[in-house]
Amino acid sequence: MPITPKKLNQFLMLKLPSAWLCGVRVKAISDTNCSVGVKHKWINQNPFKSMYFAVQAMAAELSTGALVISKIRAQKQSISMLVAQNRSVFTKKATGKIIFKCEDGALIDNAISETLKTGEGQTFWMKSIGINEEGIPVSTFEFEWTVKVKTRK
């Protein structure tokens, strides 16, 4: 059964309530892309009247992580996933509606294939760019994901 935005948003509400309360929502997901939206509101603002960086990070991470989850579920094997590192650059105040888009779904296939073949953990970097309503990038996040076949004990 494929992962849908509705299912991911229900998951947010139940398992990541802080992201859900801040307004982070999956808008679209495919095999290679995921878009996550969040609107600047009172609950997610910083003292400078823009979106708090951590809220942007939650939305950006979800745009990459949802793709990883989707690819792992398609394997029907027990594979763990974890963010090892992240980097971010902020280029403009995040106000209004921001859409974080990741288009790196193809990177995941190779890493999962390798971990299934070798049993060794694999790492890969994924990028998510936050764009405001005017089409201007406000922030760019990169996440180093690790995947590894879970061993039975």
C-alpha positions in Angstrom: 0.0 0.0 0.0 1.6 3.3 -1.0 2.2 6.1 1.4 -0.1 9.1 0.8 0.0 12.7 2.1 -3.1 11.9 4.2 -1.4 8.9 5.9 1.8 10.9 6.5 -0.2 13.8 8.0 -2.0 11.4 10.4 1.4 10.0 11.3 2.5 13.5 12.1 -0.5 14.1 14.4 0.1 10.9 16.3 3.9 10.6 16.4 5.3 14.1 15.8 2.7 16.4 17.4 5.0 19.4 17.7 5.4 19.4 13.9 1.7 18.9 13.4 0.8 21.7 15.9 3.2 24.1 14.1 1.3 23.5 10.8 3.8 21.2 9.0 1.8 19.2 6.3 2.8 16.9 3.5 1.3 18.2 0.3 2.5 15.6 -2.3 4.7 12.6 -2.5 5.9 10.5 -5.5 8.7 8.0 -6.1 11.3 10.8 -6.5 9.7 14.0 -4.9 8.1 15.2 -1.7 6.6 18.6 -1.0 5.9 19.7 2.6 4.2 23.0 3.4 4.1 25.2 6.5 2.6 28.6 7.0 4.1 31.3 9.2 1.8 31.8 12.2 2.0 32.9 15.7 2.7 29.4 17.0 5.8 28.9 14.8 7.3 32.4 14.8 10.6 33.7 16.2 11.1 37.1 17.9 11.9 38.6 14.5 8.4 38.0 13.1 9.4 35.2 10.7 9.3 31.4 11.0 11.5 29.8 13.6 14.4 27.9 12.1 13.4 24.7 13.9 10.0 24.7 12.2 11.7 25.0 8.9 14.0 22.2 9.8 11.0 19.9 10.7 9.3 20.6 7.3 12.6 20.2 5.4 13.5 16.9 7.2 10.0 15.5 6.6 10.3 16.2 2.9 13.4 14.0 2.8 12.4 11.5 5.4 9.0 10.7 3.9 10.8 9.6 0.7 13.1 7.4 2.8 10.1 5.9 4.7 8.3 5.2 1.4 11.3 3.5 -0.2 11.9 1.3 2.9 8.3 0.3 3.2 8.4 -0.8 -0.5 11.2 -3.3 0.4 9.1 -5.1 2.9 12.2 -5.7 5.0 13.3 -4.4 8.3 15.6 -1.4 7.6 16.4 1.3 10.1 16.8 5.0 9.2 18.4 7.8 11.0 19.6 11.4 10.3 23.4 11.5 11.0 24.1 15.1 10.2 22.4 18.2 8.8 23.4 21.5 7.3 21.3 24.6 6.6 21.5 28.0 5.0 19.0 30.8 5.4 18.7 33.4 2.7 15.5 35.3 3.4 13.0 35.7 6.2 10.5 32.9 6.1 7.0 34.5 6.1 3.8 33.5 4.5 3.5 30.0 3.1 6.7 28.0 2.6 6.9 24.8 0.5 9.9 22.6 1.2 10.6 20.3 -1.8 13.0 17.4 -2.0 13.7 15.8 -5.4 16.3 13.3 -4.3 14.2 10.1 -4.1 16.4 8.3 -6.6 19.4 8.6 -4.2 17.7 6.3 -1.7 17.4 3.3 -4.1 21.1 2.7 -4.4 21.7 3.0 -0.6 18.9 0.5 0.2 20.1 -1.9 -2.4 23.6 -1.8 -1.0 22.6 -2.3 2.6 20.4 -5.2 1.6 23.3 -6.7 -0.4 26.1 -6.1 2.1 24.4 -5.8 5.4 26.5 -2.7 6.0 25.0 0.7 6.8 24.9 3.2 4.0 24.8 7.0 4.1 23.6 9.6 1.5 22.8 13.3 1.5 19.4 14.7 0.5 18.5 18.3 -0.1 15.3 20.2 0.6 14.8 23.8 -0.5 12.1 26.1 1.1 10.4 28.4 -1.4 8.1 31.3 -0.4 4.9 32.3 -2.2 6.9 34.6 -4.5 9.1 31.7 -5.7 12.1 32.9 -3.7 14.2 30.4 -1.8 14.2 31.2 1.9 16.3 28.2 3.2 18.1 25.1 2.1 18.6 22.1 4.2 20.7 19.0 3.6 20.3 15.9 5.7 22.7 12.9 5.8 20.5 9.8 6.1 21.8 6.4 7.2 20.0 3.2 6.3 20.9 -0.3 7.6 19.3 -3.7 7.6 18.1 -4.5 11.1 19.6 -7.6 12.6 17.6 -10.1 14.5 18.6 -10.8 18.1 
